[in-house]
């Protein structure tokens, strides 16, 4: 079992930045690929970013490529999502996810073994 706890969400103006963190506890953190998904009101949950178990490979949704950066610190059992140049359409609940592996497309929701409870990011225009 792995417990994931997100933090760092909040209200930010368009063009601003936020860094989300996800602290993991339980089984060996480095044994999981990690990812971030988001769900906006009235929309389905969508993939945002993923990082391989070693941190050597990263993947991004086209909508955030060049603006967001995912990273991990296996010594601290934590994965991060640095979000820059935020837009109102980035407003959503952001969820941390753990999966056995990444894919060429990053991470599929169906492969996720563990989810965090989410943290709300609101970007005002």
C-alpha positions in Angstrom: 0.0 0.0 0.0 1.2 3.5 -0.8 -0.3 6.7 0.6 0.0 9.9 -1.4 -0.6 13.3 0.0 -0.6 16.4 -2.3 0.1 19.9 -1.2 0.8 23.3 -2.7 -2.4 24.1 -4.4 -4.1 27.5 -4.1 -5.2 30.6 -5.9 -2.9 32.3 -8.4 -3.3 34.9 -11.0 -2.9 34.1 -14.7 0.8 34.1 -15.6 1.9 33.1 -12.2 3.5 30.0 -10.8 2.8 27.2 -8.3 4.7 24.1 -7.2 2.8 21.1 -6.2 4.3 18.4 -4.0 3.2 14.8 -3.4 4.6 13.0 -0.4 4.5 9.2 -0.5 4.6 6.7 2.3 4.4 3.0 2.5 6.1 0.8 0.0 9.3 1.7 -1.8 8.7 5.0 -3.6 11.4 4.4 -6.2 9.6 1.3 -7.3 6.8 3.3 -8.9 6.5 5.7 -11.8 4.7 8.8 -10.6 2.3 11.1 -12.4 0.0 14.0 -12.1 -3.6 14.2 -13.4 -6.2 16.9 -13.1 -9.9 17.2 -13.2 -11.7 20.4 -14.0 -15.3 21.0 -13.0 -17.6 19.1 -15.3 -14.7 17.4 -17.1 -13.1 14.0 -17.0 -9.8 13.4 -15.3 -6.9 14.0 -17.6 -3.2 13.1 -17.7 -0.8 16.0 -17.0 2.7 14.7 -16.5 4.6 11.6 -15.6 8.1 10.6 -14.6 9.8 7.2 -14.7 11.0 5.4 -11.6 14.5 6.6 -11.9 13.5 10.1 -12.9 15.3 9.7 -16.2 12.3 10.1 -18.5 9.5 12.6 -18.3 6.2 13.0 -20.2 3.8 15.8 -20.6 0.3 16.5 -22.0 0.5 18.8 -25.0 -1.5 21.4 -23.1 1.2 21.8 -20.5 4.4 21.1 -22.4 6.9 23.9 -22.0 5.1 25.3 -19.0 5.1 22.5 -16.4 7.9 20.4 -15.1 7.7 17.2 -13.2 10.6 16.0 -11.0 11.1 13.5 -8.1 13.4 13.1 -5.2 13.6 9.4 -4.3 15.5 10.2 -1.1 12.6 12.3 0.1 9.8 10.1 -1.3 8.4 13.1 -3.1 7.3 14.1 -6.6 6.9 17.7 -7.7 5.0 19.6 -10.4 6.4 23.0 -11.1 3.7 25.0 -13.0 4.6 28.2 -14.7 2.7 30.6 -17.0 -0.5 29.4 -15.5 -3.7 29.9 -17.4 -7.3 30.0 -16.2 -7.9 26.7 -18.1 -5.4 25.1 -15.8 -7.9 25.4 -13.0 -8.6 22.0 -11.6 -8.1 19.5 -8.8 -4.6 18.0 -9.3 -4.1 14.4 -8.3 -0.9 12.6 -7.6 -0.7 9.0 -9.0 1.6 6.0 -8.7 1.8 3.3 -11.3 4.1 0.4 -12.1 5.5 2.0 -15.2 5.3 4.8 -17.7 4.2 4.3 -21.3 5.1 6.2 -24.5 2.1 8.4 -23.8 3.1 9.0 -20.2 0.7 7.3 -17.9 -2.8 5.9 -18.4 -5.3 6.3 -15.6 -6.1 2.6 -15.9 -2.6 1.7 -14.9 -2.6 3.8 -11.7 -2.4 1.8 -8.6 -2.7 4.6 -6.0 -4.2 8.0 -6.1 -3.9 11.0 -3.8 -6.9 12.9 -2.6 -6.1 15.9 -4.7 -5.2 19.6 -4.3 -7.2 22.5 -5.8 -5.5 24.9 -8.2 -7.4 28.0 -9.1 -6.1 30.4 -11.7 -7.8 33.7 -11.9 -7.9 35.8 -15.1 
